[in-house]
Amino acid sequence: MRDILEPKTQDYVEKYFFIPGLAAKIPQVIGSCVECLVVNAKLGKKEGLLAPIDKGDEPLGTYHVDHVGPMTATKKQYNYILVVVDAFSKFVWLYPTKDTGTDAVLDRLQKQSAVFGNPRRIITDRGAAFTSRAFEQYCEEEGIQHLLITTGVPRGNGQVERMHKVLVPMLAKLSRENPDRWYKYVDRIQQYINSTSSRSTQHAPLRY
């Protein structure tokens, strides 16, 4: 994608402006573009066979949940992001957390439930936060089906795999001067992601 964008961008800019060293600057600008990082995250189908997981036929029915991190610790010791992705609309929620424990996960899910209600299903990996008795009890009490992906096959939870590939470089670029203040950009990134058309739905998640 960049090998197409860079020469086209240079041709366009040169029609209207003279900028010394333009050819060297364009790759830097495109590489720092938040929207481009969202759109150009490449996942696609990988080798091997996977049983498809039905995304459901309505928003907020199935959530994919996982952690991104560790990040550089903030002053309040936040160093992870809990990522929740709605399987149908691709809408994303990002929650900074201090750890990857069950308590932190349940706290965020309960707050989300207060606004959006519970999903029918939650899909996670087999991390300790999601295989604990407390997490299973929460799902049972709330009537949520909990599906665990196969160990060693992270693309089985590919909805959040994409977020791993997007979030880390975006946060690194936006907070490069103050790495411990990455949390200030989480809301902005969430807005960008939810305002950008998904390749699978051809719509921005905010449209649902």
Stockholm file with secondary structure:
# STOCKHOLM 1.0

chainA/1-208         MRDILEPKTQDYVEKYFFIPGLAAKIPQVIGSCVECLVVNAKLGKKEGLLAPIDKGDEPLGTYHVDHVGPMTATKKQYNYILVVVDAFSKFVWLYPTKDTGTDAVLDRLQKQSAVFGNPRRIITDRGAAFTSRAFEQYCEEEGIQHLLITTGVPRGNGQVERMHKVLVPMLAKLSRENPDRWYKYVDRIQQYINSTSSRSTQHAPLRY
#=GR chainA/1-208 SS CHHHHHHHHHHHHHHHCCCTTHHHHHHHHHHTCHHHHHHTCCCCCCSSCCCCCCCCSSTTSEEEEEEECCCCCCTTCCCEEEEEEETTTCCEEEEEESCCCHHHHHHHHHHHHHHHCCCSEEEECSCHHHHSHHHHHHHHHHTCEEEECCTTCGGGGHHHHHHHHHHHHHHHHHTTTSGGGGGGGHHHHHHHHHHSCCTTTSSCGGGC
#=GC SS_cons         CHHHHHHHHHHHHHHHCCCTTHHHHHHHHHHTCHHHHHHTCCCCCCSSCCCCCCCCSSTTSEEEEEEECCCCCCTTCCCEEEEEEETTTCCEEEEEESCCCHHHHHHHHHHHHHHHCCCSEEEECSCHHHHSHHHHHHHHHHTCEEEECCTTCGGGGHHHHHHHHHHHHHHHHHTTTSGGGGGGGHHHHHHHHHHSCCTTTSSCGGGC
//
